[in-house]
């Protein structure tokens, strides 16, 4: 349970033109929220979930940010197709006034990479164990060598048709054991099973759609790497973060659902992005 954002820790200020690494979230210097030198207008924080999850993934972060006085929103990701998912998020962002810190987890990283490109109000991107595609890349390409998702699909997924699906597309549901063992591996088993039972399906189209934009090329970014992630491997995460010239925090342990198991560590990185907005 989180108590006070003043106790959270975040990564150090990035060196110009290079990614910065913190060995662990717990070892970085503390930066309290609200920010010591706040921007004239407080940024809003919008968080986008990934596949096989929903907006409740962000409950810990959203609650803490609101307690600190920030407008924090977790919005539904349709999980249908990268292009239309990003357009849905972008349309929501365009209804907001003032600066925005845009946060994405897992496949949500691909979505924010595309959505932010058409929204001038987005001033910072935060990637949490996330895909960070370049133009032309698909999310499926970015899980990394040794990802649990490289196993036989029949052992990973239950499938189902859905209304309006493009030809050949289908919904994917993670089977229970891969979800518990590889997706939420640092959560208590009963918690992981509950999340498995309430997962939202993701279309195969979501993972196979090439990215049309790479907002990280022009917008400053932060990246939270969990060394225990078995879905997007830490090596893949670090490579994407380096390419994006992100400020990097490396969290020792965790899982692909560190945002649920350790929301304080994730919130501290979001806090660093918030405090960068001027």
C-alpha positions as CSV (number, residue, x, y, z in Angstrom):
1,X,0.0,0.0,0.0
2,X,1.4,3.4,-1.0
3,X,1.4,6.2,1.6
4,X,3.2,9.3,0.5
5,X,4.7,10.4,-2.8
6,X,7.3,12.3,-0.9
7,X,9.0,9.1,-0.1
8,X,9.1,7.8,-3.6
9,X,12.4,7.5,-5.5
10,X,13.1,8.3,-9.2
11,X,15.9,8.2,-11.6
12,X,18.4,11.0,-11.9
13,X,18.2,13.7,-14.5
14,X,19.4,12.4,-17.9
15,X,22.7,13.4,-19.4
16,X,22.0,15.3,-22.5
17,X,21.7,13.1,-25.5
18,X,22.1,9.8,-23.7
19,X,20.0,7.3,-21.7
20,X,20.6,7.2,-18.0
21,X,20.4,4.0,-15.9
22,X,19.6,3.6,-12.3
23,X,20.5,0.2,-10.9
24,X,17.3,-0.1,-8.9
25,X,14.3,2.2,-8.4
26,X,15.1,2.1,-4.6
27,X,18.6,3.4,-5.0
28,X,17.8,6.6,-6.9
29,X,17.5,10.0,-5.2
30,X,14.1,11.0,-3.9
31,X,12.2,13.6,-5.7
32,X,8.9,14.6,-4.0
33,X,5.6,15.3,-5.7
34,X,4.3,17.9,-6.1
35,X,7.4,19.0,-7.9
36,X,9.9,21.4,-6.2
37,X,9.7,23.7,-9.2
38,X,6.3,23.0,-10.7
39,X,5.3,24.0,-14.2
40,X,2.9,27.0,-14.5
41,X,0.2,24.5,-15.4
42,X,0.1,21.1,-13.8
43,X,0.4,18.3,-16.3
44,X,-2.3,15.7,-16.5
45,X,-1.2,12.0,-16.5
46,X,-3.0,9.6,-18.9
47,X,-2.2,5.9,-18.6
48,X,-2.8,3.3,-21.3
49,X,-2.9,-0.4,-20.4
50,X,-1.7,-3.3,-22.5
51,X,-3.0,-6.6,-23.8
52,X,-4.7,-9.0,-21.4
53,X,-5.2,-6.2,-18.9
54,X,-7.6,-3.3,-18.3
55,X,-7.6,0.2,-16.7
56,X,-7.5,-1.3,-13.2
57,X,-3.8,-2.1,-13.9
58,X,-3.1,1.5,-13.1
59,X,-5.1,1.8,-9.9
60,X,-2.1,2.1,-7.6
61,X,-0.4,4.8,-9.7
62,X,-3.6,6.7,-10.4
63,X,-4.6,6.8,-6.7
64,X,-1.2,8.0,-5.6
65,X,-1.0,10.7,-8.3
66,X,-4.5,12.0,-7.4
67,X,-3.5,12.2,-3.8
68,X,-0.6,14.4,-4.8
69,X,-3.0,16.7,-6.6
70,X,-2.6,15.6,-10.2
71,X,-5.3,14.8,-12.7
72,X,-4.6,11.1,-13.4
73,X,-6.6,9.1,-15.9
74,X,-6.4,5.5,-17.0
75,X,-8.3,5.0,-20.2
76,X,-9.5,1.9,-22.1
77,X,-7.3,0.6,-24.9
78,X,-9.5,-1.2,-27.5
79,X,-6.9,-3.8,-28.2
80,X,-8.2,-4.2,-31.8
81,X,-5.6,-2.7,-34.2
82,X,-2.6,-0.5,-33.5
83,X,-3.7,2.2,-35.9
84,X,-7.3,2.5,-34.7
85,X,-6.3,2.0,-31.0
86,X,-3.8,4.9,-31.3
87,X,-6.5,7.1,-33.0
88,X,-8.9,6.3,-30.1
89,X,-6.4,7.4,-27.5
90,X,-5.3,10.5,-29.5
91,X,-9.0,11.6,-29.9
92,X,-9.3,11.4,-26.1
93,X,-6.1,13.3,-25.5
94,X,-7.3,16.1,-27.8
95,X,-10.2,16.8,-25.5
96,X,-7.8,17.7,-22.7
97,X,-6.2,21.1,-22.0
98,X,-2.7,21.7,-20.8
99,X,0.4,19.5,-20.9
100,X,0.1,15.8,-20.7
101,X,2.4,13.0,-19.5
102,X,1.4,9.9,-21.5
103,X,2.2,6.5,-20.0
104,X,2.0,3.1,-21.6
105,X,2.4,-0.5,-20.4
106,X,3.3,-3.4,-22.7
107,X,1.3,-3.1,-26.0
108,X,0.1,0.3,-24.6
109,X,3.7,1.5,-25.3
110,X,3.1,1.0,-29.0
111,X,-0.2,2.8,-28.7
112,X,1.2,5.9,-27.0
113,X,4.1,5.9,-29.5
114,X,1.6,6.5,-32.3
115,X,-1.1,8.5,-30.4
116,X,1.3,11.2,-29.1
117,X,2.6,12.0,-32.6
118,X,-0.6,13.9,-33.4
119,X,-1.2,15.6,-30.0
120,X,1.1,18.6,-29.4
121,X,0.0,18.7,-25.7
122,X,2.0,15.5,-24.9
123,X,5.2,16.7,-23.3
124,X,6.6,13.4,-21.9
125,X,6.3,9.7,-22.6
126,X,6.7,7.0,-19.9
127,X,7.2,3.4,-21.0
128,X,6.6,0.7,-18.4
129,X,7.8,-2.8,-19.5
130,X,6.6,-1.6,-22.9
131,X,7.0,-2.0,-26.6
132,X,8.6,1.1,-28.2
133,X,8.3,0.6,-32.0
134,X,9.9,2.5,-34.8
135,X,8.0,3.3,-37.9
136,X,7.2,0.0,-39.7
137,X,7.8,-2.3,-36.7
138,X,5.1,-4.4,-35.2
139,X,4.6,-5.1,-31.5
140,X,5.0,-8.8,-32.2
141,X,8.6,-8.1,-33.3
142,X,9.7,-6.5,-30.0
143,X,9.2,-9.2,-27.3
144,X,12.8,-10.3,-27.5
145,X,14.7,-13.5,-27.8
146,X,13.6,-15.9,-25.1
147,X,10.2,-14.2,-24.4
148,X,7.6,-16.6,-23.0
149,X,5.5,-15.5,-26.0
150,X,7.8,-17.4,-28.3
151,X,6.4,-20.7,-27.1
152,X,3.9,-22.8,-29.2
153,X,0.8,-20.6,-29.6
154,X,-1.4,-23.6,-28.8
155,X,0.2,-23.7,-25.4
156,X,-0.2,-20.0,-24.8
157,X,-3.6,-18.9,-26.1
158,X,-7.3,-19.7,-26.2
159,X,-8.8,-18.1,-29.3
160,X,-12.2,-16.8,-30.2
161,X,-13.8,-14.9,-33.2
162,X,-15.1,-11.4,-32.7
163,X,-17.6,-9.2,-34.5
164,X,-16.2,-7.1,-37.3
165,X,-12.8,-8.8,-37.3
166,X,-10.6,-8.4,-40.3
167,X,-10.2,-11.5,-42.3
168,X,-8.0,-14.0,-40.4
169,X,-8.0,-12.0,-37.2
170,X,-9.1,-13.5,-33.9
171,X,-9.1,-12.7,-30.2
172,X,-6.3,-14.1,-28.1
173,X,-6.8,-15.0,-24.4
174,X,-3.7,-16.0,-22.4
175,X,-4.2,-19.5,-20.9
176,X,-4.2,-19.6,-17.1
177,X,-0.8,-21.2,-16.5
178,X,1.2,-18.9,-18.9
179,X,-0.6,-16.0,-17.3
180,X,0.3,-17.0,-13.7
181,X,3.7,-18.4,-14.5
182,X,5.0,-15.8,-17.0
183,X,2.8,-12.7,-17.1
184,X,2.2,-12.0,-13.4
185,X,4.9,-14.2,-12.0
186,X,5.7,-12.0,-9.0
187,X,2.1,-11.7,-7.8
188,X,0.4,-14.1,-5.3
189,X,-1.1,-16.9,-7.2
190,X,-4.7,-16.1,-6.2
191,X,-4.2,-12.5,-7.4
192,X,-2.7,-13.7,-10.7
193,X,-5.6,-16.1,-11.2
194,X,-8.1,-13.4,-10.6
195,X,-6.4,-11.2,-13.1
196,X,-6.3,-14.0,-15.6
197,X,-10.1,-14.6,-15.2
198,X,-10.8,-10.9,-15.8
199,X,-8.4,-10.3,-18.7
200,X,-9.5,-8.5,-21.8
201,X,-8.7,-10.3,-25.1
202,X,-6.4,-8.7,-27.7
203,X,-6.8,-9.1,-31.4
204,X,-4.0,-10.7,-33.4
205,X,-4.3,-7.5,-35.5
206,X,-3.1,-5.4,-32.6
207,X,0.3,-7.2,-32.6
208,X,0.7,-7.4,-36.3
209,X,-0.1,-3.8,-37.4
210,X,3.1,-1.8,-38.3
211,X,3.6,1.3,-36.4
212,X,2.9,4.5,-38.4
213,X,4.8,6.9,-36.1
214,X,7.6,7.1,-33.5
215,X,6.7,10.0,-31.2
216,X,9.8,9.2,-29.0
217,X,11.9,10.7,-31.7
218,X,10.7,14.2,-30.7
219,X,9.2,13.8,-27.2
220,X,11.4,13.1,-24.1
221,X,10.8,9.7,-22.7
222,X,11.3,7.6,-19.5
223,X,11.6,3.8,-19.4
224,X,10.9,1.5,-16.5
225,X,12.6,-1.9,-17.0
226,X,11.7,-4.9,-14.8
227,X,14.5,-7.5,-14.8
228,X,11.9,-10.2,-14.0
229,X,9.8,-9.6,-17.1
230,X,9.3,-12.7,-19.1
231,X,7.0,-11.3,-21.7
232,X,9.1,-8.4,-23.1
233,X,12.6,-9.4,-22.2
234,X,14.8,-7.0,-20.2
235,X,17.4,-7.0,-23.1
236,X,14.7,-6.0,-25.6
237,X,13.4,-3.3,-23.2
238,X,16.9,-1.9,-22.7
239,X,17.6,-1.9,-26.4
240,X,14.3,0.0,-27.2
241,X,15.0,2.5,-24.4
242,X,18.5,3.1,-25.7
243,X,17.2,3.7,-29.2
244,X,14.6,6.1,-27.9
245,X,17.3,7.9,-25.7
246,X,15.0,7.4,-22.7
247,X,15.9,8.0,-19.1
248,X,16.0,4.4,-17.8
249,X,15.2,3.0,-14.4
250,X,16.0,-0.7,-13.9
251,X,13.9,-2.4,-11.3
252,X,15.4,-5.6,-9.9
253,X,12.8,-8.3,-10.0
254,X,9.1,-7.7,-10.7
255,X,7.3,-9.2,-13.6
256,X,5.4,-8.0,-16.7
257,X,2.9,-6.7,-14.1
258,X,5.2,-4.7,-11.9
259,X,2.8,-1.8,-12.3
260,X,0.4,-3.9,-10.2
261,X,2.9,-5.5,-7.8
262,X,5.1,-2.4,-7.2
263,X,3.0,0.7,-8.1
264,X,5.2,2.9,-5.9
265,X,8.3,2.2,-8.0
266,X,6.4,2.9,-11.2
267,X,4.8,6.1,-9.9
268,X,8.2,7.5,-9.0
269,X,9.3,7.3,-12.6
270,X,6.0,8.9,-13.7
271,X,6.8,11.6,-11.1
272,X,10.2,12.2,-12.7
273,X,8.5,12.8,-16.1
274,X,6.0,15.1,-14.5
275,X,8.7,17.2,-12.9
276,X,10.4,17.6,-16.3
277,X,7.5,19.5,-17.8
278,X,8.0,23.2,-17.9
